[in-house]
Amino acid sequence: MAYRFLWSASVACAAAFAVAVSAPPARAAGAYDGTWVIDIPASVQGNLTTAACPALRLQVKIADSQVSASLERVPSGTSNTVENGTARNATPLTGAVAQDGTVVAQWEGFKANGKLAGDNGAVTVIGQCGPRNATAIRVAK
């Protein structure tokens, strides 16, 4: 009986150790983690008097230095309107923030890169309307 108990305890300890070793390490919270609002200005191209791409205000989350959001195109008379959403046609925005605040992200054919410092940042968004200089503000930690 004592051998059976000892063997069972050994197997249980070995199993617990194997799970602990194989589990990915917990990531530390990043200095820029939180909810951010990105304000992207309207874009006027050529001699147009109206915006080719409207101004956008998008919310993104940064957790463990990973950037994420769910974005979708919305009917507006132009295919250039994008907003946060959870509809079936929503697709993920993904990216990362380095320790020095350098941020890169992408969504569909759009790319963004910039620099965060404290609770503010500047981001260049490059897409079908050309480059647009956006501002970023952390609204929640």
C-alpha positions in Angstrom: 0.0 0.0 0.0 2.8 2.4 0.9 4.4 1.8 -2.5 1.2 2.5 -4.4 0.7 5.8 -2.5 4.4 6.8 -3.1 4.1 5.9 -6.8 0.9 7.9 -7.2 2.4 10.9 -5.5 5.5 10.7 -7.7 3.4 10.5 -10.9 1.3 13.5 -9.7 4.4 15.5 -8.9 5.9 14.6 -12.3 2.7 15.6 -14.1 2.5 18.9 -12.3 6.2 19.6 -13.1 5.6 18.8 -16.8 2.7 21.1 -17.0 4.6 23.9 -15.3 7.6 23.5 -17.5 5.6 23.4 -20.7 3.3 26.3 -19.9 4.4 29.6 -21.6 5.8 32.1 -19.3 3.5 34.8 -18.1 4.2 38.1 -19.9 4.8 41.2 -17.8 2.6 44.2 -18.4 4.1 46.6 -20.8 4.7 50.3 -20.1 2.2 51.3 -22.7 -0.6 48.8 -21.8 -4.1 50.3 -21.8 -6.8 51.7 -24.0 -5.7 54.2 -26.6 -7.7 56.5 -28.9 -6.1 57.1 -32.3 -7.3 60.3 -34.2 -6.6 60.0 -37.9 -7.2 63.3 -39.9 -9.2 63.4 -43.1 -7.2 63.1 -46.3 -7.8 65.4 -49.3 -6.1 64.3 -52.5 -5.4 66.4 -55.6 -7.8 69.3 -56.3 -10.7 67.7 -54.4 -12.5 69.9 -52.0 -14.0 67.1 -50.1 -12.1 64.4 -48.1 -11.1 61.4 -50.1 -10.8 59.6 -46.8 -12.8 60.8 -43.8 -11.3 61.5 -40.4 -11.4 58.5 -38.1 -11.3 58.0 -34.4 -10.4 54.4 -33.5 -9.9 52.7 -30.2 -7.1 50.1 -29.7 -6.0 48.0 -26.8 -2.5 47.4 -25.8 -1.9 44.4 -23.5 1.4 42.8 -22.8 2.8 45.2 -25.4 0.5 43.7 -28.1 -1.8 46.0 -30.1 -5.3 44.8 -30.9 -8.6 46.0 -32.1 -11.6 44.7 -34.2 -12.3 47.0 -37.1 -14.9 47.0 -39.9 -15.7 49.1 -42.9 -19.1 50.7 -42.7 -21.5 51.8 -45.4 -21.2 55.6 -45.8 -21.2 56.3 -49.5 -17.4 55.7 -49.5 -15.5 52.5 -48.7 -13.0 54.5 -46.8 -15.0 54.7 -43.5 -13.7 52.4 -40.8 -14.8 52.0 -37.2 -14.4 49.7 -34.3 -16.9 46.9 -34.5 -17.8 43.3 -33.8 -19.9 42.5 -36.9 -19.2 39.4 -38.9 -17.2 41.5 -41.4 -14.9 42.9 -38.7 -11.3 41.9 -38.9 -8.4 42.2 -36.4 -5.9 44.9 -36.2 -2.6 43.6 -34.8 0.7 45.0 -33.8 3.3 45.4 -31.1 5.0 48.1 -29.0 8.7 47.9 -28.2 10.1 48.9 -24.8 11.2 52.3 -26.2 7.6 53.1 -27.4 8.1 52.3 -31.1 4.7 50.9 -32.3 3.9 49.0 -35.5 0.5 47.7 -36.5 -1.4 46.5 -39.5 -5.0 46.1 -40.6 -6.0 44.8 -44.0 -4.0 46.9 -46.4 -3.1 49.6 -43.9 0.1 49.9 -42.0 0.9 52.1 -39.0 4.1 53.0 -37.3 5.0 55.6 -34.7 6.2 56.4 -31.3 4.5 56.4 -27.9 5.7 58.3 -24.9 3.9 58.3 -21.6 0.2 58.7 -22.4 0.6 60.3 -25.9 2.0 59.4 -29.3 2.3 60.2 -32.9 1.5 57.5 -35.5 1.7 57.6 -39.3 -1.0 55.6 -41.0 -0.3 54.4 -44.5 -3.1 53.2 -46.7 -5.2 53.8 -49.8 -5.3 57.6 -49.0 -1.5 57.9 -48.6 0.2 58.6 -45.4 -1.7 60.4 -42.6 -0.2 61.7 -39.4 -2.4 60.6 -36.4 -2.3 61.3 -32.7 -2.6 58.7 -30.0 -3.8 59.3 -26.4 -4.1 56.7 -23.7 -7.5 57.0 -22.1 -7.3 54.1 -19.6 -4.5 52.1 -18.1 
